[in-house]
Amino acid sequence: SHYMLADKDGNTAVVEWVGGEMSVCRPEDGKNYFVMTNFALASMSGFGMDRYESYEKTLGECGGILSEKDALHLLTENVIESDKMWSVVFNLNKGTALVCFRGDDSKTYSYRIG
């Protein structure tokens, strides 16, 4: 399992447990974003690698800066067809979460989280 932690100052880490050992991953120098899908970042292989590479490519091209709607659209473009539950983009500066369900980003819900 793995968990992404972030704060509004831009500090980000992914905490994972691989083989019973805890691993903490941080973004590469110069990156202002972190991508996490279904596999452990410590191994950099497995289910979800295709989506990871798609996210990395898009975020790399724009320097990691997308509008909330564009970020949500990116998530829905790379959804697992059999697992269309929900996608969420957090804005830690505003304290909001933008959510869509079943891969449909034409109808979104915004929630105050902080």
Buried (B, 14 or more C-beta within 10 A) or exposed (E): EBEBEBEEEEEBBBEBEEEEEEBEBEBEEEBEBBBBBEBBBBEEEEEBBEBBEBBEEBBEEEEBEBEBEBBBBBBBEBBEEEEBEEBBBBBBEBEBBBBBEEBEBEEBEEEEEE
